[in-house]
Amino acid sequence: MNKKVVAFIAVLISFACFVFSAENMKESKLSKMRKLDKGTSYNQIVDSFGEPDEVLGSGLLIVSYTFDDSKLILHFFTGNKLQGLWEIKNSGEKIEYIPLRLDEDSQSKRYGYE
C-alpha cells in the first residue's frame, strides 16, 4: 500500500474515534444527570456538569441543559436544593425523574397546619 493511503486511513480512523468518544461523553453526561438525587445542591450540579445552558425561572431557580435529542429541566423550588428533574425530548415526550412535589413539612408550614 502507498504510504499516503496508509496515512490517510490512520487520520480517518483517528478522527472517527474522536467523534465517537465525544458523542459518548455527551451521552455519559446526560445519563449521569438523569440519575441526580433530590436535594442535590445547585453548586454541586454546576461543579459536576458546568453552568446550565439556560435559566428559565423568573423568581424561582429553574435551569436547563440542552443535549442533541432532548433538554433536561432542573427545578430548585426552595433554596438551592434540587426538587424536580425532568427531560423533554425533541419529540415532545416528557420523562420525570424527580417529580416536583413539596414535601409534607413544607406544605404544613405553608398552609398553617402542623
Buried (B, 14 or more C-beta within 10 A) or exposed (E): EEEEEEEEEEEEEEEEEEEEEEEEEEEEBBEEBBEBEBEBEBEBBEEEBEEBEEEBEEEEBBBBBEBEEBBBBBBBBEEEBBBBBBBBEEEEEEEEBBEBEEEEEEEEEEEEEE
